[in-house]
Amino acid sequence: MRRTTYRLHVVIKFLLASSLMGVASGCGRREPGGGPGGAVHVVGFRAIEQPIEERVAVVGTLVANESVDIKSELDGVVEEMSFEEGQRVNAGETLFRIDRSKLEASLAEAEANLKLAEATLGRYAALAESRAVSQQEVDQARMNFEARLATVKLMHAQLQDATLIAPFAGIVGARLVSVGQYVTRGQQLSSLVETDPMKVEFNVPERFLSQVAEGQELDVRVAAYPDESFRGTVYFIDPKVNPETRTVLIKARLPNPDGRLRPGMFSNLTLILQVRQNAVVVPETALMLRGQSTSVFVVNEQALIEAREVNAGVRLAGWVEIASGLKVGETVILEGLQKVHPGAQVSVRYEEQPAQGPPAVSLPAR
């Protein structure tokens, strides 16, 4: 009995010693991918500061800053045209002259009738003092004089209408009549447009109304110059919303000193809604989505993993803005997310930032 107990005691000691040796052997073994002291190798990135522009893409139409149809204000024969098609003219320059000979003859007749009416009025006024004529006859003579005076003024105005001048500086369009042609009142003779600056008209959804203000900038592109962008500034926001389209009409001006932009051109616009100069940006691969929450793994000063919930802002091409929850310079994990957990020790290899950095603008808003 004593010998059996002794053997059992020896067996227990042997098993206990074997178990301790296994534990010690396991402590000295490294997991695949581990770093010094059991730290896990990961790829990290230090959050950077980057300007962010929120934009909305819309379509619009280019219109002239000023535009008018040149029309005749009376009937007559075109006597003179003082411009070439496409010519730039100054405000007040003569464009057309309508034959004035008939108008001048009518004016001469009206002025003669005015003189007669004036003499008659003077004579009746003198006779009224001696009661040779009635007051009614004097009043009729005065009314006749005033009517003749009005006719003379009208004839002078018609003579002025026979000369059509440029109401503003601009470019004259195609001529629609020829010298010697008889034109009627209201007939269009040509057109005049001012193209520097140009205007662009477009509509934005009402949900963006709170983010649009006068003075905001926008980029305009047209099919004629696909590789070029023209910068404009908003100057008008319609005070009412279109109830059918739920959009708001907006107008902007853009410089056009070389005249390359033309009225009627179709344009693609990118309206800059908001600019944040000091946005925090990280690669999009750092984000972890769980239901409605978004988080990142952050490496603290002790090289330990910390799970941090963040609010993502504007999505960029491969990048994302972190609106809150992360500071510039903090390290986030890009690769190795599946190998770590909060509190884990890591060895970080930093991802180098591309020379050009993330894009400075957001993708067009939808």
PANUMAR-133690 format. One line per 3 residues: their letters; for each residue y negated, z negated, x of N, C-alpha, C. Coordinates in steps of 0.001 Angstrom, whole numbers, always signed. Atoms other than C-alpha are relative to their C-alpha. Example, Ala and Ser with C-alpha at 12.3 -4.5 7.8 and 13.67 -1.06 7.14 Angstrom:
as	+1190:+0:+890:+4500:-7800:+12300:-1200:+0:+900 | +1190:+60:-820:+1060:-7140:+13670:-1090:-730:-770
***
This chain:
mrr	+1215:+0:+840:+0:+0:+0:-1252:+0:+866 | +1155:+44:-891:-2415:-880:+2836:-180:+1327:+723 | +112:-1291:-691:-1565:+2400:+4618:-566:+1072:-916
tty	+522:-998:+965:-2300:+4460:+1478:-1492:-160:-179 | +1443:+256:+156:-5685:+2775:+1037:-772:+472:+1225 | +670:-419:-1242:-6569:+3453:+4660:-157:+1522:+38
rlh	+75:-1473:+11:-5719:+7168:+4307:-1046:+492:-989 | +994:-406:+1004:-7835:+7463:+1149:-1424:-209:+525 | +1319:+293:-568:-10789:+5862:+2959:-385:+1048:+1039
vvi	+241:-1021:-1010:-10483:+8399:+5809:-374:+1343:-658 | +267:-1273:+701:-10407:+11338:+3377:-1413:+16:-574 | +1344:+79:+581:-13583:+10143:+1639:-1048:+169:+1080
kfl	+951:-162:-1100:-15419:+9831:+4974:-92:+1445:+455 | -17:-1399:-449:-14322:+13360:+5947:-760:+919:-967 | +695:-835:+1010:-15525:+14867:+2658:-1502:-241:+15
las	+1427:+319:-31:-18856:+13038:+2896:-664:+632:+1206 | +551:-609:-1211:-19410:+14234:+6471:-113:+1508:-155 | +37:-1455:+210:-18572:+17819:+5490:-1153:+386:-927
slm	+1091:-292:+949:-21036:+17653:+2601:-1354:-75:+684 | +1262:+148:-710:-23894:+16427:+4855:-227:+1157:+963 | +122:-1124:-922:-23201:+19170:+7380:-395:+1277:-750
gva	+352:-1182:+811:-23405:+21803:+4601:-1447:-19:-409 | +1398:+118:+388:-26751:+20460:+3432:-911:+323:+1168 | +807:-256:-1195:-28122:+20487:+6981:+17:+1473:+359
sgc	-98:-1428:-308:-26849:+24026:+7493:-843:+811:-963 | +802:-710:+1009:-28526:+25162:+4225:-1470:-159:+264 | +1429:+201:-283:-31869:+23625:+5249:-472:+871:+1136
grr	+403:-804:-1145:-31945:+25628:+8444:+38:+1485:-268 | -116:-1415:+301:-31207:+28990:+6682:-1280:+488:-671 | +1200:-604:+603:-34216:+31335:+5711:+405:+990:-1087
epg	-229:-984:+1059:-34323:+33276:+2489:-515:+1357:+472 | +491:-1329:-384:-34724:+37024:+2839:-1462:+149:-384 | +1416:-211:+264:-38415:+37954:+3074:-833:-1222:+277
ggp	+780:+1201:-237:-39473:+34448:+4024:-778:+88:+1279 | +820:+54:-1196:-42137:+33651:+6594:+286:-1271:+755 | -176:+1234:-770:-42544:+30819:+9042:+1:-1224:-912
gga	-70:+1222:+798:-41577:+27500:+7574:+411:+264:-1430 | -442:-302:+1349:-40076:+29219:+4489:-1059:+663:-854 | +1058:-651:+773:-43375:+30893:+3399:+421:+1421:-358
vhv	-362:-1325:+488:-42993:+34071:+1345:-1072:+1001:+411 | +931:-1048:-378:-44574:+37293:+2618:-518:+704:-1251 | +623:-703:+1122:-47037:+38818:+137:-1154:+841:+535
vgf	+1172:-816:-319:-49833:+41391:+148:-1151:-492:-877 | +1140:+533:+739:-53235:+40034:-813:-1258:+833:+183 | +1271:-709:-60:-56779:+41241:-1354:-1117:-978:-307
rai	+1153:+858:+255:-60100:+39441:-1096:-935:+690:-992 | +862:-557:+1043:-62200:+40020:-4235:-1349:+388:+592 | +1251:-514:-543:-65287:+42089:-3474:-1072:+75:-1086
eqp	+1141:-142:+906:-68734:+42493:-5008:-363:+1476:-74 | +192:-1436:+182:-69469:+45901:-6489:-911:+264:-1200 | +811:-362:+1175:-72165:+47447:-8744:+854:+682:-1061
iee	-750:-571:+1110:-70756:+48316:-12154:-986:+534:-1041 | +808:-588:+1056:-72323:+50668:-14705:+892:+297:-1199 | -722:-313:+1230:-71047:+50679:-18259:-642:+1235:-617
rva	+513:-1268:+477:-71391:+54157:-19711:+712:+436:-1280 | -609:-625:+1169:-70739:+56079:-22913:-244:+1495:+92 | +80:-1451:-102:-70020:+59820:-22941:-253:+599:-1385
vvg	+347:-662:+1252:-71651:+61916:-25682:-366:+1447:+300 | +450:-1381:-156:-72687:+65518:-26282:-1368:+134:-650 | +1342:-174:+532:-76192:+66759:-26970:-468:+1436:+139
tlv	+606:-1324:-52:-78501:+69754:-27198:-1367:-100:+667 | +1291:-36:-662:-81443:+70615:-24973:-1019:+690:-902 | +1097:-591:+772:-84742:+71321:-26728:-1256:-23:+855
ane	+1252:-62:-742:-88185:+72249:-25440:-851:-1220:-303 | +902:+1119:+218:-90737:+69509:-24990:-1005:+328:-1097 | +860:-515:+1067:-93111:+71582:-27139:+433:+1425:-288
svd	-412:-1342:+377:-92272:+74736:-29075:-741:+416:-1260 | +740:-477:+1163:-94255:+76871:-31523:+207:+1504:-143 | -32:-1430:+291:-93939:+80262:-33202:-1441:+492:-160
iks	+1330:-584:+113:-97057:+82393:-32765:+6:+969:-1186 | +39:-809:+1214:-97854:+83828:-36210:-1430:+422:-317 | +1309:-501:+398:-100700:+85917:-37566:-505:-796:-1202
eld	+601:+735:+1103:-103101:+84084:-39878:-764:+900:-961 | +658:-938:+913:-104456:+87239:-41494:+658:+1368:+119 | -510:-1369:-24:-103618:+90851:-42270:-887:+850:+904
gvv	+792:-878:-857:-104658:+93477:-39754:+859:+697:+1039 | -668:-771:-1044:-103786:+95727:-36832:-124:-748:+1328 | +21:+645:-1314:-102806:+94246:-33441:-830:+854:+945
eem	+924:-740:-855:-105628:+95272:-31137:+273:-228:+1478 | -177:+331:-1415:-104674:+93500:-27901:+1080:-1065:+153 | -950:+1043:-426:-101844:+91512:-26242:-312:-301:+1449
sfe	+503:+362:-1333:-102938:+89571:-23157:+1040:-730:+841 | -1044:+701:-767:-99599:+88481:-21683:+1187:+915:+199 | -1294:-633:-197:-96252:+89628:-20366:+1082:-944:-496
egq	-1095:+836:+493:-93011:+88397:-21851:+518:-895:+1125 | -488:+940:-996:-91827:+85291:-20027:-1077:-531:+920 | +1100:+442:-859:-95249:+84676:-18498:-395:-1434:-330
rvn	+536:+1350:+207:-96553:+81148:-18012:-1498:+93:-231 | +1415:-48:+356:-99934:+80634:-19663:-532:-1427:-109 | +667:+1294:+137:-102442:+77787:-19818:-500:-183:-1425
age	+524:+290:+1329:-103710:+76064:-22936:-1363:+670:-167 | +1273:-657:+280:-106550:+78061:-24523:-59:+1459:+392 | +9:-1411:-372:-105608:+81448:-23048:+272:+877:-1222
tlf	-181:-941:+1113:-105799:+84447:-25412:+1355:+691:+105 | -1302:-666:+49:-102435:+85844:-26484:-84:+1312:-782 | +121:-1192:+848:-103230:+88322:-29309:-1423:+89:-550
rid	+1233:-240:+746:-106308:+89901:-30901:+323:+971:-1142 | -140:-859:+1170:-106264:+91339:-34400:-1327:+746:-197 | +1203:-813:+218:-108715:+94161:-35257:-997:-744:-890
rsk	+1002:+800:+703:-111957:+92493:-36356:-1079:+851:-680 | +1077:-849:+520:-114023:+95494:-37487:-247:-227:-1487 | +170:+214:+1436:-113385:+94972:-41200:-556:-1400:-270
lea	+485:+1372:+184:-113959:+91236:-40868:-1480:-103:+365 | +1410:+46:-406:-117253:+91782:-39042:-894:+644:-1060 | +775:-638:+1071:-118426:+94141:-41793:-118:-931:-1200
sla	+43:+937:+1122:-117486:+91608:-44444:-920:-1175:+300 | +880:+1104:-383:-119294:+88914:-42489:-1471:+408:-125 | +1384:-480:+108:-122456:+91024:-42296:-445:+23:-1461
eae	+320:-9:+1426:-122358:+91503:-46068:-206:-1407:-521 | +110:+1378:+462:-121798:+87793:-46628:-1282:-652:+497 | +1234:+579:-544:-124713:+86887:-44370:-1231:+562:-736
anl	+1108:-589:+766:-127012:+89315:-46253:-109:-666:-1373 | +8:+673:+1295:-126005:+87782:-49563:-503:-1439:+129 | +467:+1366:-224:-126660:+84360:-48084:-1529:-27:+116
kla	+1467:-57:-144:-130205:+85348:-47080:-673:+216:-1353 | +562:-247:+1328:-130856:+86685:-50573:+60:-1252:-853 | -151:+1219:+792:-129515:+83528:-52161:-960:-1080:+481
eat	+934:+983:-537:-131652:+81423:-49829:-1434:+287:-466 | +1343:-377:+458:-134803:+83375:-50737:-168:-291:-1485 | +65:+260:+1440:-134028:+83115:-54434:-147:-1491:-279
lgr	+91:+1444:+180:-133536:+79392:-54171:-1400:-502:+328 | +1342:+426:-372:-136867:+79004:-52378:-1035:+385:-1052 | +947:-467:+1021:-138693:+81069:-54984:+120:-822:-1286
yaa	-206:+776:+1221:-137133:+79191:-57903:-499:-1438:+172 | +471:+1363:-237:-137937:+75856:-56296:-1515:-74:-121 | +1464:-30:+109:-141635:+76875:-56027:-434:+169:-1451
lae	+351:-217:+1397:-141715:+78112:-59626:+286:-1226:-856 | -336:+1177:+788:-140106:+74921:-60842:-1129:-1012:-1 | +1116:+945:-73:-143175:+72962:-59692:-1056:+302:-1071
sra	+967:-363:+1056:-145350:+74916:-62144:+689:+180:-1351 | -810:-68:+1203:-142597:+74806:-64764:+128:+1436:-533 | -186:-1399:+395:-142321:+78616:-64748:+1476:+316:-244
vsq	-1452:-133:+218:-138500:+78300:-64574:+553:-1364:-333 | -613:+1266:+383:-136193:+75657:-65933:+760:-604:+1181 | -779:+696:-1041:-134367:+73099:-63829:+1404:+570:+80
qev	-1343:-596:+6:-131109:+74714:-64873:+50:+1251:+859 | +46:-1210:-808:-132153:+78017:-63267:-86:-353:+1492 | +79:+455:-1398:-133037:+76145:-60080:+1376:-466:+476
dqa	-1342:+493:-370:-129628:+74436:-60059:+960:+1169:+197 | -875:-1168:-144:-127864:+77760:-60553:-301:+740:+1307 | +374:-660:-1256:-129827:+79258:-57650:+519:-785:+1198
rmn	-503:+834:-1093:-128855:+76315:-55440:+1518:+148:+130 | -1450:-162:-41:-125187:+76647:-56399:+387:+1362:+567 | -270:-1333:-529:-125288:+80364:-55638:-211:+27:+1512
fea	+266:+74:-1440:-126789:+79625:-52221:+1150:-714:+717 | -1091:+754:-642:-124102:+77056:-51402:+1297:+801:+8 | -1201:-837:+35:-121365:+79449:-52492:-65:+1089:+1059
rla	+160:-1028:-1032:-122777:+82191:-50247:+149:-594:+1396 | -123:+667:-1296:-122990:+79714:-47379:+1465:-269:+324 | -1431:+256:-208:-119331:+78742:-47846:+735:+1290:+361
tvk	-638:-1290:-305:-118348:+82425:-47808:-243:+404:+1445 | +317:-326:-1389:-120125:+82946:-44497:+830:-854:+961 | -821:+877:-852:-118344:+79927:-42982:+1451:+454:+16
lmh	-1383:-486:+77:-115013:+81266:-44227:+176:+1260:+834 | -104:-1228:-769:-115692:+84663:-42680:-31:-277:+1507 | +22:+379:-1419:-116550:+83052:-39328:+1368:-559:+423
aql	-1322:+556:-321:-113257:+81124:-39449:+1043:+1094:+93 | -963:-1098:-44:-111330:+84313:-40194:-173:+827:+1271 | +219:-700:-1260:-112972:+85990:-37229:+630:-756:+1169
qda	-651:+797:-1046:-111764:+83113:-35072:+1523:+141:-82 | -1449:-151:+176:-108269:+83491:-36562:+496:+1340:+527 | -412:-1309:-508:-108257:+87096:-35385:+365:-66:+1473
tli	-358:+201:-1410:-107922:+85759:-31825:+980:-1162:+77 | -1039:+1031:-86:-104677:+83855:-31241:+68:-509:+1430 | -4:+599:-1334:-104757:+81448:-28298:+1191:-944:+146
apf	-1111:+914:-282:-102112:+79273:-26617:-430:-1428:-306 | +376:+1376:+322:-102211:+75770:-28137:+333:-994:+1105 | -360:+863:-1128:-100631:+74282:-24998:+529:+887:+1121
agi	-540:-745:-1137:-99478:+75364:-21553:+1508:+151:-145 | -1431:-227:+125:-96051:+76931:-21524:+365:+1429:+370 | -525:-1336:-280:-93951:+80109:-21292:+62:+778:-1304
vga	-2:-844:+1189:-94450:+82954:-23758:+1357:+670:-131 | -1289:-626:+253:-91299:+84282:-25370:-114:+1504:-193 | -13:-1446:+232:-90373:+87819:-26384:-1070:+379:-1020
rlv	+980:-479:+975:-93062:+89822:-28153:+750:+752:-1096 | -696:-572:+1155:-92031:+90911:-31637:-785:+1125:-654 | +826:-1091:+532:-94828:+93444:-32290:-574:+778:+1171
svg	+639:-841:-1015:-96676:+96172:-30429:-1457:+194:-355 | +1411:-314:+240:-100321:+97087:-30030:-93:+1163:-987 | +164:-1036:+1013:-101469:+99155:-33001:+830:-239:-1242
qyv	-844:+280:+1161:-98885:+97650:-35353:-767:-827:-1020 | +636:+762:+1080:-100084:+96386:-38727:+864:-1230:-295 | -721:+1240:+266:-99123:+92760:-39290:-609:-668:-1226
trg	+457:+717:+1183:-99393:+90536:-42318:-110:-1486:+298 | +195:+1436:-182:-100375:+86915:-42684:+1352:-722:-22 | -1251:+742:-101:-97551:+84605:-41608:+1073:+698:+799
qql	-1001:-728:-780:-95686:+87272:-39608:+50:-535:+1423 | -138:+512:-1358:-94284:+85992:-36306:-231:+1110:+1011 | +327:-968:-1041:-95653:+87757:-33247:+737:-305:+1304
ssl	-695:+408:-1213:-94042:+85764:-30413:+267:-1509:-114 | -225:+1446:-26:-93265:+82176:-29386:-524:-565:+1310 | +492:+678:-1204:-94467:+79626:-26853:+761:-1305:+140
vet	-764:+1221:-234:-92386:+76850:-25280:-466:-666:+1285 | +245:+785:-1214:-93062:+74088:-22791:+1328:-595:+433 | -1341:+395:-442:-89926:+73432:-20727:+6:-1009:+1128
dpm	+45:+1040:-1032:-91094:+70856:-18203:-964:-1099:-442 | -1421:+358:-8:-90106:+68252:-19058:+747:+595:-1184 | -852:-389:+1110:-87175:+69119:-21305:+374:-1246:-787
kve	-520:+1085:+819:-85826:+67007:-24125:+1485:+248:-256 | -1392:-107:+421:-82206:+66304:-24967:+196:-935:-1186 | -247:+770:+1216:-81153:+65111:-28411:+1500:-216:-163
fnv	-1417:+315:+175:-77855:+63353:-29076:+132:-1193:-937 | -285:+1112:+903:-76214:+60797:-31356:+1027:-925:+638 | -956:+987:-503:-74428:+57593:-30377:+511:-835:-1167
per	-520:+865:+1066:-72157:+55424:-32550:-843:-1259:-145 | +875:+1143:+268:-73986:+52540:-34168:+438:-1258:+737 | -457:+1194:-708:-71832:+49984:-32320:-656:-151:+1369
fls	+686:+60:-1289:-73727:+50880:-29131:-1496:-227:-146 | +1435:+66:+221:-77155:+50465:-30719:-639:-1177:+728 | +581:+1172:-659:-77700:+46971:-29299:-91:+161:+1512
qva	-5:-200:-1447:-77081:+48321:-25794:-874:+1168:+431 | +860:-1141:-311:-79524:+51227:-25992:-1450:-418:-165 | +1420:+347:+58:-83233:+50830:-25265:-812:+1101:+653
egq	+889:-969:-632:-86194:+52981:-24342:-114:-314:+1493 | +63:+165:-1444:-86360:+53552:-20612:+1354:+63:+685 | -1322:-107:-615:-82581:+53689:-20096:+206:+1389:+578
eld	-251:-1268:-659:-81323:+56417:-17804:+1317:+598:-465 | -1228:-700:+351:-78663:+59016:-18466:+163:+1204:+914 | -324:-1181:-788:-76932:+61845:-16629:+355:+1134:-947
vrv	-204:-1165:+856:-76945:+65321:-18178:+655:+1099:+824 | -666:-1132:-642:-74576:+68155:-17267:+65:+1161:-985 | -74:-1206:+826:-74614:+71728:-18557:+981:+964:+648
aay	-1019:-928:-487:-72058:+74518:-18250:-548:+948:+1058 | +572:-941:-962:-74472:+76719:-16288:+6:-553:+1421 | +11:+642:-1322:-74528:+74207:-13394:+1040:-1120:+0
pde	-1064:+1000:+161:-71131:+72444:-13515:+63:-1046:+1104 | -79:+930:-1130:-71506:+70777:-10112:-1279:-808:+190 | +1288:+670:-140:-74963:+69365:-10754:-265:-894:-1194
sfr	+350:+951:+1050:-76224:+66390:-12726:-1509:-168:-35 | +1430:+160:+186:-79728:+65987:-14168:-250:-1377:-619 | +270:+1365:+449:-81174:+62489:-14654:-1167:-18:-987
gtv	+1031:+104:+1029:-83159:+61732:-17811:-245:-1443:-398 | +389:+1336:+446:-84810:+58748:-19519:-196:+2:-1509 | +120:+121:+1453:-84548:+57645:-23150:-1442:-379:-362
yfi	+1351:+335:+451:-87915:+57654:-24954:-89:-210:-1509 | +46:+137:+1457:-86995:+57661:-28671:+1356:-411:-524 | -1202:+440:+708:-84436:+55807:-30799:-332:+3:-1484
dpk	+277:-118:+1431:-84311:+56697:-34469:+84:-1377:-662 | -31:+1322:+635:-85199:+53622:-36564:+1035:-138:-1109 | -1011:+78:+1061:-82491:+54504:-39104:+1337:+547:+501
vnp	-1355:-449:-316:-78714:+55023:-38925:+417:+1037:-1027 | -497:-1021:+917:-77195:+58169:-40402:+1159:-587:-812 | -1051:+646:+792:-75130:+56807:-43333:+1285:+806:-86
etr	-1197:-837:+91:-72702:+59739:-43229:+825:-47:+1281 | -718:-12:-1280:-71841:+59755:-39519:+30:-1356:+680 | +125:+1323:-613:-72746:+56121:-38714:-424:+119:+1462
tvl	+525:-183:-1347:-74601:+57344:-35648:-1520:-85:-23 | +1449:+116:-152:-78147:+57002:-34339:-501:+1136:+890 | +599:-1081:-791:-80305:+59893:-33112:-820:-591:+1141
ika	+723:+447:-1192:-81625:+59371:-29579:-530:+1235:+725 | +603:-1085:-766:-83972:+61566:-27533:-366:-504:+1389 | +343:+340:-1385:-84534:+61605:-23790:-733:+1169:+634
rlp	+703:-1029:-761:-86776:+63509:-21396:+613:+99:+1394 | -463:-179:-1365:-85676:+64996:-18093:-838:+1079:+680 | +832:-968:-724:-87686:+66839:-15410:+690:+1362:+94
npd	-524:-1361:-105:-87269:+70619:-15257:-1027:+885:+709 | +1082:-730:-686:-89779:+71851:-12646:+354:+1436:+342 | -391:-1364:-372:-87755:+74938:-11698:+390:+840:-1204
grl	-266:-763:+1211:-87105:+75951:-15306:+1436:+442:-185 | -1391:-426:+142:-83337:+76203:-14931:+610:-420:-1331 | -500:+448:+1299:-82671:+74206:-18078:-740:+740:-1098
rpg	+588:-788:+1075:-83267:+76196:-21257:+254:-659:-1360 | -212:+534:+1351:-83746:+75140:-24886:+1237:+608:-647 | -1203:-457:+683:-80558:+75375:-26916:+1276:-203:+781
mfs	-1208:+224:-802:-78184:+74594:-24042:+807:-1177:-530 | -911:+1097:+328:-75145:+72473:-24910:+161:-872:+1235 | -56:+897:-1155:-74926:+69394:-22702:+994:-1130:-220
nlt	-829:+1209:-16:-72541:+66584:-21807:-813:-1102:+660 | +850:+1078:-488:-74313:+63276:-21348:+816:-1250:+261 | -564:+1312:-285:-73363:+59979:-19804:-1144:-995:-46
lil	+1073:+975:+197:-75612:+57214:-21106:+389:-1313:+661 | -249:+1257:-695:-75828:+54161:-18854:-418:-1142:-920 | +280:+1076:+945:-75546:+51196:-21234:-418:-1280:+698
qvr	+275:+1266:-668:-75590:+48330:-18768:+362:+111:+1472 | -251:+1:-1439:-75749:+47787:-14995:+136:-1439:+474 | -206:+1321:-616:-74297:+44739:-13215:+149:+213:+1507
qna	+18:-242:-1433:-75145:+44711:-9536:+1012:-850:+762 | -836:+951:-754:-72949:+41736:-8544:+1313:-269:-714 | -1279:+164:+693:-69690:+42361:-10405:+1120:-294:+1000
vvv	-1176:+321:-819:-66441:+40903:-8988:+1098:+998:-340 | -958:-1081:+213:-63837:+43655:-8522:+1236:-219:+864 | -1263:+66:-733:-60142:+43616:-7518:+854:+1189:-421
pet	-922:-1059:+423:-57336:+46216:-7575:+704:-381:-1301 | -590:+229:+1316:-55755:+46603:-10995:+1394:-600:+86 | -1370:+509:-142:-52294:+45709:-9651:+48:-1520:+102
alm	+10:+1460:-102:-53389:+42065:-9268:+155:-675:-1361 | -13:+598:+1333:-53460:+41528:-13041:+1425:-254:-472 | -1247:+329:+683:-50607:+39820:-14893:-333:-241:-1463
lrg	+265:+78:+1433:-50578:+40273:-18664:+1133:-735:-699 | -977:+755:+793:-48836:+37738:-20872:-588:-202:-1389 | +550:+84:+1345:-49548:+38303:-24547:-1473:+361:-2
qst	+1437:-229:+66:-53283:+37968:-25105:-734:-508:+1242 | +645:+583:-1180:-53945:+36246:-21763:+205:+894:+1216 | -49:-747:-1255:-54663:+37820:-18388:-199:-985:+1142
svf	+97:+937:-1118:-54137:+35995:-15098:+271:+714:+1309 | -282:-487:-1351:-53884:+36486:-11345:+552:-1169:+802 | -446:+1012:-948:-52163:+34641:-8527:-1044:-64:+1117
vvn	+1021:+214:-1007:-54795:+33171:-6191:+583:-841:+1126 | -455:+766:-1160:-54073:+31920:-2653:-1121:-950:+407 | +1042:+967:-356:-55943:+28678:-1904:-66:-194:+1515
eqa	+217:+200:-1431:-57038:+27327:+1488:+1249:-497:+713 | -1249:+481:-594:-53630:+25733:+2067:+1104:+1045:-56 | -976:-1094:+120:-51907:+29130:+1552:+1017:-273:-1091
lie	-857:+272:+1148:-50451:+27862:-1719:-443:+848:-1189 | +268:-854:+1152:-50195:+29913:-4892:-564:-822:-1156 | +600:+612:+1183:-52388:+29049:-7865:-121:+1076:-1081
are	+128:-929:+1119:-52116:+30771:-11249:-1375:-211:-641 | +1369:+90:+508:-55617:+31548:-12533:-178:+965:-1172 | +295:-863:+1147:-56472:+32832:-16011:-1402:+574:+168
vna	+1278:-686:-199:-59291:+35410:-15886:-322:+842:-1234 | +442:-944:+1031:-61309:+37604:-18213:-326:+1326:+661 | +212:-1323:-581:-61099:+41291:-17353:-1156:+693:-704
gvr	+1126:-741:+557:-64201:+43419:-17822:+293:+1477:-62 | -130:-1450:+34:-64619:+47139:-17274:+1164:+452:+865 | -1091:-589:-768:-61554:+49089:-16177:-515:+1205:+759
lag	+403:-1094:-858:-62133:+51467:-13280:+1227:+806:+363 | -1117:-831:-445:-59957:+54111:-11627:+803:-761:+1048 | -825:+795:-908:-57343:+51760:-10129:-582:-1362:+303
wve	+666:+1265:-245:-59743:+48806:-10138:-361:-642:-1330 | +395:+699:+1209:-60841:+46209:-12638:-1075:-1028:+345 | +1035:+1024:-153:-63896:+44021:-13024:+525:-1323:-554
ias	-360:+1335:+469:-63227:+40272:-13325:-1284:-658:-493 | +1230:+530:+583:-65874:+38980:-15729:-153:-1489:+266 | +46:+1441:-272:-64964:+35316:-15183:+1363:-461:+470
glk	-1253:+577:-480:-62337:+33158:-13479:+290:+251:+1461 | -250:-321:-1397:-62611:+34563:-9944:-1333:+191:+707 | +1218:-133:-796:-65218:+34435:-7179:+203:+1027:+1102
vge	-41:-949:-1111:-66084:+36926:-4468:+604:-680:+1225 | -626:+532:-1204:-63921:+36398:-1368:+1321:-716:-248 | -1280:+640:+278:-61027:+34655:-3125:+1117:+1029:+89
tvi	-1130:-893:-228:-57608:+36118:-2323:+918:+28:-1212 | -959:-183:+1086:-55420:+37552:-5083:+1221:+734:+547 | -1244:-619:-429:-51811:+38690:-4736:+137:+1370:-660
leg	-220:-1349:+513:-51162:+42425:-5087:+1470:+358:-45 | -1434:-301:-89:-47517:+42720:-3989:+764:-1284:+287 | -807:+1204:-155:-44776:+40107:-4163:-183:-981:-1135
lqk	+237:+889:+1142:-45732:+38700:-7543:+1292:-585:-548 | -1265:+480:+558:-42084:+38406:-8564:+660:-1053:+889 | -660:+920:-940:-41196:+36328:-5462:-665:-1359:+73
vhp	+742:+1248:-157:-43775:+33578:-5903:-191:-672:-1349 | +286:+799:+1188:-44692:+30862:-8356:-1101:-978:+375 | +1057:+966:-319:-47524:+28315:-8652:+503:-1099:+930
gaq	-364:+1016:-970:-47388:+25948:-5680:+797:+520:+1168 | -814:-557:-1083:-45344:+28298:-3472:-857:+236:+1240 | +652:-268:-1277:-46220:+28641:+211:+151:+1481:+318
vsv	-67:-1435:-258:-47098:+32218:+1204:-609:+327:+1355 | +595:-596:-1185:-47875:+34274:+4266:-618:+1324:-445 | +719:-1118:+608:-50523:+36849:+3341:-300:+1081:+1023
rye	+465:-1183:-732:-50930:+40324:+4738:-1048:+670:-881 | +1104:-474:+836:-54301:+41593:+3543:-27:+1515:-94 | +159:-1425:+262:-54698:+44997:+1970:-1404:+404:+447
eqp	+1307:-447:-462:-57491:+46880:+3693:-725:+741:-1116 | +812:-681:+1009:-60319:+48031:+1444:-273:+1423:+458 | +322:-1382:-380:-60743:+51835:+1389:-1457:+122:+423
aqg	+1352:-158:-541:-63821:+53055:+3244:-1021:+271:-1096 | +950:-327:+1041:-65373:+54440:+71:-111:-1085:-1055 | +73:+1083:+976:-64642:+51317:-1973:+359:+501:-1379
ppa	-303:-398:+1371:-63963:+51312:-5690:-1132:+822:-580 | +1070:-801:+594:-65880:+53712:-7909:-1113:-869:-530 | +1164:+802:+384:-69389:+52537:-8736:-270:+38:-1485
vsl	+271:-102:+1432:-69226:+53528:-12382:+1295:-131:-771 | -1164:+147:+850:-66905:+52878:-15257:+394:+1346:-592 | -394:-1166:+762:-64917:+55418:-17158:-795:+65:-1284
par	+801:-100:+1224:-66718:+56771:-20258:+554:-892:-1102 | -402:+850:+1102:-66642:+54326:-23165:+489:+848:-1156 | -579:-745:+1137:-64655:+55380:-26211:-516:-587:-1301
***
